[in-house]
Amino acid sequence: MLDTAIIGAGPAGLAAAFALQQRGLPYTHLERNRGVGGLWDIDAPGSPMYESAHFISSKTLSGFPSFPMPDDYPDYPSYKQIYAYLNAFAEHNGLDKAIEFDTAVEKVEKIEGGYRVTRTNGTSTDHAHVIVASGVQWIPNVIDLPGNYTGEVRHTVTYRSPKELEGRRVLVIGAGNSGADIACDAARSADHAVISLRRGYHFIPKHVFGKPADVFADEGPTMPMWLEQRVFGVLLRILNGDPTRLGLPKPDHKVFATHPLMNTQLLHHLGHGDVTARPAIATTSGTTVTFADGTTEDVDLILLATGYHHAVPYAQDLVGDGPHPDFYLTAFSRNPGLYGLGFVETNGAAYVLMEQLAAMIAQHIDDRLRRPERWAEFERTIATDTPDLTRGIRFVDSTRHAGYVDGVAITRYLHRTAKRMGWTIP
Ligand SMILES: Cc1cc2nc3c(=O)[nH]c(=O)nc-3n(C[C@H](O)[C@H](O)[C@H](O)COP(=O)(O)OP(=O)(O)OC[C@H]3O[C@@H](n4cnc5c(N)ncnc54)[C@H](O)[C@@H]3O)c2cc1C
């Protein structure tokens, strides 16, 4: 019982498999879908992907460090390109051959010396370690609407194509990146388009002075966070103007205090009157929606862009029942031998962190087998260390931002930790 079970073959599961393979550590890889790529496979049952989706971090800073995105990709690749890239990563490293596809995990339980993993087909295997990499955008957070709305209500997890909006009066609730994208689809395809926002946001352009926004920020001088927030606040006001002139609420927080909203197309469509911004819903009656400011809209389709539950249904008792699984540095459980990958909520690109964290997990597993005293030392760290990874940003008080970390702060901390433990990470 020496091996590691990896659950999921999206980018996180692939990063985990790559890290174990590189160190010659045995593993069993389970994926419920027919292939790799996770949520980027638009045809995977339950995927939240939609046709107009593009990456929101640039290809320059977003690929796995060991396998950069192709040079001929655009700055912000489409969902098809990310799906192809993940398949290429798996094939290039021979990871796909080791995956048991069409194999869903139903339960993970603690047993003497490790964990028992039970599939939905009833078979069980025992493993010393388990890496949970099953993603966080599969279980929709469906909210109840006030009043008695009689039109169609769907969560955006079921949304695929602007064709679904043609000839309809559409209201999108929520202005995360998916909500903003889908409101833009509605602006172009629906008969009438409305977006309802509970709070104001800072809209970050995908390009600043001709460069992808993250490359621009990365190449700029290092500043204390309070100064960075001030400089970017002024820059956004110069570039975007006053958002309230477009009917948007004024942001109630500083730049970077919420997950970046990388979308100025919505401002374009608001400026052209193709979509209308409204505040939170107060009540509904029939197909009429009344908003908090007393305005009304008649809509026949409401799309809930209200996010996802970060649950792990097959191992909830092991990862805790908080808004996000309880993992040290988003990856190391207080239950020895249990790990998570893909749970980092951050303003940076996820795949770099996935490869770094996967390398750390693999080296911790290797320490358990070969250097037990170092393994025990890091287990003590997992149990006691509580680093501040906010870099001084006061993230807004919401479920989404509970446990949210700053990309620069966590990267620095991972490097410092790896150095102390004698590990190498990209
Ligand atoms: C529209 C959109 C845009 C995004 N843009 C960016 C971006 O620009 N930059 C960025 O870094 N991130 C971005 N993300 C974040 C996104 O979460 C990651 O890109 C990534 O797909 C998450 O990888 P993952 O492997 O953790 O999860 P997933 O991609 O969700 O993969 C999880 C896998 O686990 C499998 N699985 C689940 N449950 C089980 C089970 N019980 N048994 C077996 N297998 C199971 C699933 O089938 C799936 O294949 C974006 C997300 C969305 C939706």
The ligand as a Tripos MOL2 file, in Angstrom:
@<TRIPOS>MOLECULE
LIG
   53    58     1     0     0
SMALL
NO_CHARGES

@<TRIPOS>ATOM
      1 C1        -14.6220   30.2080  -17.6380 C.3       1 LIG1
      2 C2        -13.4030   29.9240  -16.7950 C.ar      1 LIG1
      3 C3        -12.2370   30.6390  -17.0190 C.ar      1 LIG1
      4 C4        -11.0850   30.3710  -16.2710 C.ar      1 LIG1
      5 N1         -9.9520   31.0720  -16.5380 N.ar      1 LIG1
      6 C5         -8.8250   30.7910  -15.8640 C.ar      1 LIG1
      7 C6         -7.6190   31.4920  -16.1570 C.ar      1 LIG1
      8 O1         -7.5820   32.3680  -17.0040 O.2       1 LIG1
      9 N2         -6.4980   31.1780  -15.4760 N.ar      1 LIG1
     10 C7         -6.5020   30.1970  -14.5220 C.ar      1 LIG1
     11 O2         -5.4280   29.9480  -13.9460 O.2       1 LIG1
     12 N3         -7.6340   29.5460  -14.1850 N.ar      1 LIG1
     13 C8         -8.7950   29.8080  -14.8380 C.ar      1 LIG1
     14 N4         -9.9560   29.1600  -14.5260 N.ar      1 LIG1
     15 C9         -9.9490   28.3080  -13.3280 C.3       1 LIG1
     16 C10       -10.1620   26.8370  -13.5860 C.3       1 LIG1
     17 O3        -10.7530   26.4450  -12.4060 O.3       1 LIG1
     18 C11        -8.9110   26.0860  -13.9300 C.3       1 LIG1
     19 O4         -8.4810   26.4760  -15.2090 O.3       1 LIG1
     20 C12        -8.9960   24.5660  -13.9300 C.3       1 LIG1
     21 O5         -9.7950   23.9740  -14.9070 O.3       1 LIG1
     22 C13        -9.2620   23.9300  -12.5940 C.3       1 LIG1
     23 O6         -8.5850   22.7070  -12.6530 O.3       1 LIG1
     24 P1         -8.8800   21.4820  -11.7110 P.3       1 LIG1
     25 O7         -8.0860   20.3470  -12.2550 O.co2     1 LIG1
     26 O8         -8.6850   21.8920  -10.3080 O.co2     1 LIG1
     27 O9        -10.4250   21.1900  -11.8600 O.3       1 LIG1
     28 P2        -11.3090   20.7150  -13.0980 P.3       1 LIG1
     29 O10       -10.8370   21.3230  -14.3670 O.co2     1 LIG1
     30 O11       -12.6990   20.9440  -12.6690 O.co2     1 LIG1
     31 O12       -11.0250   19.1340  -13.1690 O.3       1 LIG1
     32 C14       -11.4880   18.2470  -12.1830 C.3       1 LIG1
     33 C15       -11.5850   16.8370  -12.7780 C.3       1 LIG1
     34 O13       -11.9730   15.9270  -11.7530 O.3       1 LIG1
     35 C16       -12.9480   15.0300  -12.2640 C.3       1 LIG1
     36 N5        -13.7750   14.5410  -11.1520 N.ar      1 LIG1
     37 C17       -14.6180   15.2540  -10.3670 C.ar      1 LIG1
     38 N6        -15.1950   14.4620   -9.4360 N.ar      1 LIG1
     39 C18       -14.6990   13.2090   -9.6360 C.ar      1 LIG1
     40 C19       -14.9130   11.9610   -9.0040 C.ar      1 LIG1
     41 N7        -15.7630   11.8250   -7.9520 N.pl3     1 LIG1
     42 N8        -14.2360   10.8740   -9.4520 N.ar      1 LIG1
     43 C20       -13.3630   10.9830  -10.4960 C.ar      1 LIG1
     44 N9        -13.1300   12.1620  -11.1480 N.ar      1 LIG1
     45 C21       -13.7830   13.2480  -10.7170 C.ar      1 LIG1
     46 C22       -13.7470   15.8730  -13.2530 C.3       1 LIG1
     47 O14       -14.4130   15.0800  -14.1960 O.3       1 LIG1
     48 C23       -12.6280   16.7340  -13.8700 C.3       1 LIG1
     49 O15       -12.0720   16.1070  -15.0050 O.3       1 LIG1
     50 C24       -11.1170   29.3830  -15.2560 C.ar      1 LIG1
     51 C25       -12.3210   28.6900  -15.0260 C.ar      1 LIG1
     52 C26       -13.4390   28.9400  -15.7800 C.ar      1 LIG1
     53 C27       -14.6990   28.1730  -15.5100 C.3       1 LIG1
@<TRIPOS>BOND
     1     1     2 1
     2     2     3 ar
     3     2    52 ar
     4     3     4 ar
     5     4     5 ar
     6     4    50 ar
     7     5     6 ar
     8     6     7 ar
     9     6    13 1
    10     7     8 2
    11     7     9 ar
    12     9    10 ar
    13    10    11 2
    14    10    12 ar
    15    12    13 ar
    16    13    14 ar
    17    14    15 1
    18    14    50 ar
    19    15    16 1
    20    16    17 1
    21    16    18 1
    22    18    19 1
    23    18    20 1
    24    20    21 1
    25    20    22 1
    26    22    23 1
    27    23    24 1
    28    24    25 2
    29    24    26 1
    30    24    27 1
    31    27    28 1
    32    28    29 2
    33    28    30 1
    34    28    31 1
    35    31    32 1
    36    32    33 1
    37    33    34 1
    38    33    48 1
    39    34    35 1
    40    35    36 1
    41    35    46 1
    42    36    37 ar
    43    36    45 ar
    44    37    38 ar
    45    38    39 ar
    46    39    40 ar
    47    39    45 ar
    48    40    41 1
    49    40    42 ar
    50    42    43 ar
    51    43    44 ar
    52    44    45 ar
    53    46    47 1
    54    46    48 1
    55    48    49 1
    56    50    51 ar
    57    51    52 ar
    58    52    53 1
@<TRIPOS>SUBSTRUCTURE
     1 LIG1         1 GROUP 0 **** ****
